[in-house]
Amino acid sequence: MARKSILNDTEGTRQALIRAGLDLFGRNGFDATSTREIAQAAKVNSAGIAYHFGGKDGLRQACAEAIIARIQAVLMGGAPGSVITIDAADRDVAAGQLVSLIDRMVVFLTTAPESEMIARFVVREMFTPSPAFDTIYGGLFAPVHRRVCQVWAAATGMDPEAPATKLAVFAAIGQVLYFRIARPAVTRRMGWDEIGPTEAGAITETIRRSLRASILACRGEAS
């Protein structure tokens, strides 16, 4: 029982440091964030960063890995070990799979509290890439984009590696990300106090219509 308690405490410390790192690296930048600030935010001893991650660089890498795991879980509907399935024999089934993926991302990015600090961390890495960006790109962006391109190809009849397919998938993902990154502008222009389930549903339906229209347009181009 005591050993189990110690292990739980250790994992709790790691997770608290990762969460604090995600928040502070995203808000202030890596260089402007001290290990003392991270430890204070996590409410742990500052020595824990060196103990668990080998230092601040290691913590940034752990933050990147935590993002990969979280987004993969969202995309797969929370089912461990799942993969994005492809049904190339039925275009409508594949289109439904695309819509389902987008739905899950919209709900996560508009309603999950942790989506804000994840977005800040990733956007900062986009502007000033570090080894953490390489981790996120190699473990999440590239494989997920490639897989979604394959589903897009199954839904439209296009070549999964064609530039037009890659750009179409980027455009679809970009629509979703806008509602996270530009959230203050969206809520102010829409007159919303917040983005709750009703507002997220309206966003989801709008993106669904746009996605279906893009799929139909691409089917015409591929014919």
C-alpha positions in Angstrom: 0.0 0.0 0.0 2.8 2.4 0.9 4.7 1.6 -2.3 1.5 2.3 -4.3 1.1 5.6 -2.6 4.7 6.6 -3.4 4.2 5.7 -7.1 1.0 7.7 -7.2 2.7 10.7 -5.7 5.6 10.4 -8.2 3.2 10.3 -11.1 1.2 13.2 -9.6 4.4 15.3 -9.4 5.3 14.5 -13.0 1.9 15.5 -14.2 1.8 18.7 -12.2 5.2 19.7 -13.6 4.1 18.9 -17.2 0.9 20.9 -16.8 2.8 23.9 -15.3 5.4 23.6 -18.1 2.7 23.6 -20.8 1.1 26.6 -19.3 4.2 28.7 -18.6 6.2 27.8 -21.7 3.1 28.7 -23.8 2.5 32.0 -21.9 6.0 33.3 -21.5 8.3 31.3 -23.7 10.9 28.7 -22.8 13.8 31.1 -22.1 11.7 33.5 -20.0 10.4 30.7 -17.8 12.5 29.7 -14.8 12.5 26.3 -13.1 11.5 28.1 -9.9 8.4 29.5 -11.5 7.5 26.1 -12.9 8.0 24.4 -9.5 5.9 27.1 -7.8 3.1 26.7 -10.3 3.2 23.0 -9.8 3.4 23.3 -6.0 6.4 21.0 -5.9 10.1 21.2 -5.1 12.2 22.7 -7.9 14.6 19.7 -7.7 11.7 17.6 -9.1 12.3 19.0 -12.6 15.9 17.6 -12.7 14.8 14.4 -10.9 11.9 13.6 -13.3 13.1 15.2 -16.5 16.8 15.9 -16.3 16.2 19.6 -16.5 14.1 22.2 -18.2 14.8 20.9 -21.7 13.6 17.5 -20.7 10.4 18.9 -19.3 9.7 20.7 -22.6 10.1 17.4 -24.4 7.8 15.8 -21.9 5.2 18.5 -22.6 5.5 17.8 -26.3 4.9 14.1 -25.7 1.9 14.8 -23.4 0.4 16.8 -26.2 0.9 14.0 -28.7 -0.8 11.5 -26.3 -3.7 13.8 -25.6 -4.5 14.7 -29.2 -4.2 11.1 -30.3 -6.7 10.1 -27.6 -9.1 12.8 -28.9 -8.8 11.7 -32.5 -9.3 8.1 -31.6 -12.3 8.8 -29.4 -10.4 7.9 -26.2 -9.9 4.2 -27.3 -6.3 3.1 -26.5 -4.5 1.5 -29.4 -7.1 2.6 -31.9 -6.2 3.8 -35.4 -8.0 6.0 -37.9 -9.8 3.5 -40.0 -10.2 3.7 -43.7 -13.0 2.3 -45.9 -11.9 2.9 -49.4 -14.7 0.8 -50.8 -17.4 3.3 -49.7 -16.8 7.0 -50.2 -19.7 8.0 -48.0 -18.5 5.9 -45.1 -15.0 7.5 -45.5 -16.6 10.9 -45.6 -18.5 10.1 -42.4 -15.2 9.1 -40.7 -13.7 12.5 -41.7 -16.7 14.3 -40.2 -16.4 12.3 -37.0 -12.7 13.2 -36.7 -13.5 16.9 -37.2 -16.4 16.7 -34.7 -14.1 15.4 -32.0 -11.5 18.0 -32.6 -14.1 20.8 -32.6 -15.5 19.7 -29.2 -12.0 19.3 -27.7 -10.7 22.7 -28.9 -13.8 24.7 -28.0 -14.8 23.1 -24.7 -11.8 21.3 -23.1 -10.1 23.6 -20.5 -6.6 22.2 -21.3 -7.0 23.0 -25.1 -6.0 26.6 -24.4 -2.6 25.9 -22.9 -1.9 23.2 -25.5 -2.7 25.6 -28.3 -0.5 28.3 -26.8 2.4 25.9 -26.4 2.1 24.5 -30.0 1.7 28.0 -31.6 4.8 29.2 -29.8 6.7 26.2 -31.1 5.5 27.0 -34.6 6.9 30.4 -34.4 10.2 29.4 -32.7 10.7 25.7 -33.4 12.8 23.8 -30.9 13.5 20.0 -30.6 10.0 19.9 -29.0 8.5 21.0 -32.3 10.3 18.2 -34.0 8.8 15.8 -31.5 5.3 17.1 -32.1 5.7 17.1 -35.8 7.1 13.6 -36.0 4.8 12.1 -33.5 1.6 13.9 -34.3 1.4 16.4 -37.2 3.0 14.3 -39.9 1.4 10.9 -39.1 -2.0 12.3 -38.4 -2.0 14.5 -41.5 -0.8 11.6 -43.6 -3.5 9.3 -42.2 -6.3 11.9 -42.7 -5.1 12.4 -46.3 -5.7 8.7 -46.8 -9.2 9.0 -45.4 -9.8 12.1 -47.6 -8.6 10.2 -50.6 -11.0 7.3 -49.8 -13.8 9.8 -49.5 -13.0 11.7 -52.7 -11.2 9.4 -55.0 -8.1 11.7 -55.0 -4.5 10.6 -54.7 -3.6 10.7 -50.9 -0.2 12.2 -51.6 -1.3 14.7 -54.2 -0.6 18.4 -53.2 -4.3 19.2 -53.6 -5.2 16.5 -51.1 -2.6 17.7 -48.6 -3.8 21.3 -48.9 -7.4 20.3 -48.6 -6.7 18.5 -45.3 -4.7 21.5 -44.0 -7.6 23.8 -44.9 -10.1 21.5 -43.1 -7.9 21.4 -40.0 -7.3 25.1 -40.2 -11.0 25.9 -39.9 -11.1 24.0 -36.6 -8.0 25.6 -35.2 -9.3 29.0 -35.9 -12.0 28.7 -33.3 -9.4 27.9 -30.7 -6.8 30.5 -31.6 -9.2 33.3 -32.4 -11.6 32.5 -29.7 -11.8 36.0 -28.2 -12.6 37.5 -31.7 -15.2 34.8 -32.3 -17.1 35.2 -29.0 -17.0 39.0 -29.3 -18.3 39.1 -32.9 -20.9 36.4 -32.2 -22.1 38.1 -29.0 -21.3 35.0 -27.0 -20.3 35.1 -23.3 -18.5 31.8 -23.7 -18.3 28.8 -26.0 -20.4 26.1 -24.3 -22.2 23.0 -25.7 -24.7 25.1 -27.7 -22.1 27.3 -29.2 -19.8 24.4 -29.9 -22.7 22.6 -31.6 -23.2 25.6 -33.9 -19.5 25.7 -34.8 -19.5 21.9 -35.4 -22.5 22.1 -37.7 -20.9 25.0 -39.7 -17.6 23.1 -40.2 -19.5 19.9 -41.1 -21.3 21.8 -43.9 -18.0 23.3 -45.1 -16.3 19.9 -45.0 -19.0 18.1 -46.9 -19.0 20.8 -49.5 -15.2 20.5 -49.9 -15.5 16.7 -50.2 -18.2 17.0 -52.9 -16.1 19.6 -54.8 -13.0 17.3 -54.7 -15.1 14.4 -55.9 -16.0 16.4 -59.0 -12.3 17.3 -59.5 -11.2 13.7 -59.2 -13.8 12.4 -61.7 
